[in-house]
């Protein structure tokens, strides 16, 4: 595990934890590293383990399963990203989402018992968890606003704001196919909504990149 100390120092659980402390924590961690091929299921509502997973390399998709068998894309998790914190902090009967590998992916898993020991023993680790959960609530609130909006334009405005907060930037590349699936709209409707938001001066859309021009205006569209 000492080979992964530098990596763990960058993940949310151990961010800003002193290296001497982290080294001590890492020496006692029970971990497991698994590799997944593209499209492989990592966690599903019925098949999961109470462990915290960190993406060493590759990428995962997070989807909410619908009653009709379909799914709603919620997020993408790249290197350093994580999943499973709620399975560690609570005794859930089923995992809330479907986690799949979008390409060849390697995951480092930390046992629930070890994660809880670190959280209980080290205040800096506990504070990291609180900060992470607060940001997760903000992210999920943005998703709720997106899904509950009346028009495609309003749903797209919510999605753009959520992505901006997640990425920490006012300009980013947008995947139109994935975005249309997320807001449950057709590709043509999505392009019309992009055009409408652009004509209103709220965004600029060029070469698949969205530039936020009027953040307050976008926020008004989601209320």
N, C-alpha and C positions, 0 to 999 in steps of 0.2 A: 504493500500500500504506500510505502514511502515514495514510490515512483509517481504517485498521483497527488502528492501534497500540493505542488504548485497549482495543479488543476483545481483542487478542492478549495484553495484559497480564493478563487475567483467566483465560486458559486454562491448563491444567496445565503445558504446556511452558515457559511464560514467567512463571509466577506468582512474584512477589517478585523478579523480575529488575529491576535498576535501570533507570529509564526511559532514561537516556543510553545504556546498553548495549543495551536493547531497540530503541531508535531506530536504532542502528548495525546491528543484526541485520536489522531490517525493511527497511532500504534495499537490502539485498543478496538478499532472498528472491525466489525465483521462485514465484509463486503463480497460482492459477486459481480463479475463482469460477463455480460452476455452480448452476443452479436446477432443481429436480425437482418434478414434479406429484405429488399424492397417489397412493400405491400404486406409484410408479415404483421400479425396482430401482437402487440406487446402486452397491453392490458385491455380487458373487456369487462362489462358489468358483472359477468358471471365468473370470469377467470382472471384473477389478479392476486398479488401477494401484498401484505401490509409492509411494504418497503418504499423507501424514497429513491427514485431513479434520477440520475443525472446523465445527460447526453455527452458522451466523450467525443464522438464525431458522428456525422450524419444528420438526419432530421426526422422528427416525428410529427404526425398530424393529430390534432385533438378534435374529436367529433362527438356531438350529442346524438344519440340514437332516437329516432322517432317511432311512434307506435305503429306506423305503416311499414316499418322495416327500412326506411330511408335514414339518412343522417344529415345533420347540419354542421358544417365546418365551424369550429370555434377558434382554433389557434394553430400555429406552427411552432415547434420547439426545436431550436438549433443547438449547437455546441454550447455547453454550460447551462442550458435550460434544464428544468426539472419537472417532475410530476409525482403524485402520490402523497403529498403532504397531508391531505385530509385522511388518507388511509393510515397514516402514522399517528395523527393526533386524535382520531376517533375510531370507534369500533363500528365501521359501516358494514351493512349487509351485502351491498354490491357497490362496485366502483361506478362513479357517476358518468364517466365518459368512455369512449373507445379510443385507445392510443395505438396508432399504427406507424410503422416505418415507411417514410416516403421514398427512401433509398437505403442502401446498405448503412446500417447504424449500429453503433456500439454503446451500450448503457452500463453505467456503474451503479449498482444497487447497494444501499445501506440498510441494514436491518432496523426494524422499528424500535427494538429495545435500545440499540446503540444511539439512534437519533434522539430518542427521548432522554437518555442519560446525558447527552451533550447539552440538550435544551435546558434540562433541570439544573445541571451543574454550573454552566457558564452563562452569566447574564448577557454577554455579548452575542451569544448564539440565540438566546431567547429573544433578544431585541431584533435580531435579523428575521426571525420567524414572524414576529408581530408586524414588522415593516412589510414583509412579503405578503402577508395576508391582507393588510390594508390596501396594498396596490392591487391585489387580486380582486377585492371587493369593488374597487373603482373600475377595473377592467370589465367585470361581470355586469355591473350597473350599466356600463356603456353598451354591452351586448343586449341587455334587456331593452334598453331604449331603442336600439336598432330593430329588434324583432317586433316590438310593439308599435312602431311608427305606422301611420296610415298610408302614405304614398311611397313609391319607389325612391323618389328624390329624398324624402326624409330618412328612409332606411339607409340609403347610400351616405347621406350626411353623417349619420350616426356611426356607420362603419368606418368612414374616413377619419373621424375624430378618434375612434377607438384605436385604429392602427397608428395614428399620429402619437397618441399617448404611449402605446406599447413600444414603438420604435424610438420615441424621443426626438422626433423631427417633424418639420412641416412640409417635407417633400419626400416622397417615396414611390417606388414602383408598385403598381397595382396589377394583380392577376385578375383579369376580367372574368374568366370562366369561374374561378374560385369565388370571386366576390358576388357574382350572380347567384351562385348556389347558396352562399351565406345568407343573402337577403331574400332568397326564394323568389327570384325574378329571372326572366329570360334575358339572353345576351342583348337582344335589341332594346329591351326596356332599360337595361343597365346603361347602354350607350346614350339613350335619350336622356336619362337622368344625369349622366356626366355632362352632356351638352347643356342641359337646363341649369345645372349648378355653375357651369362655366359662364353661360350667358348672364347669369345673375351676379357675376363678379365674386362668387364665393371661393372658387377654385380656378386653377388653370390646369389643363390636361394636355400634355405633350409627350409623344413617344413612350406611352404607357406609364408615364410618371405624373402623379398628382401633386400639385403645389397648392397649399392652403393660402388663400389670399385674405379671406375674412373669416377668422375663427369664430367670432361672436355671431356672425350671420349663420354659420353652420350650426352653432349651438341652438340658435332660435328655431332652426328647422327640426330639431329633435325634441322640442318641448310641446 
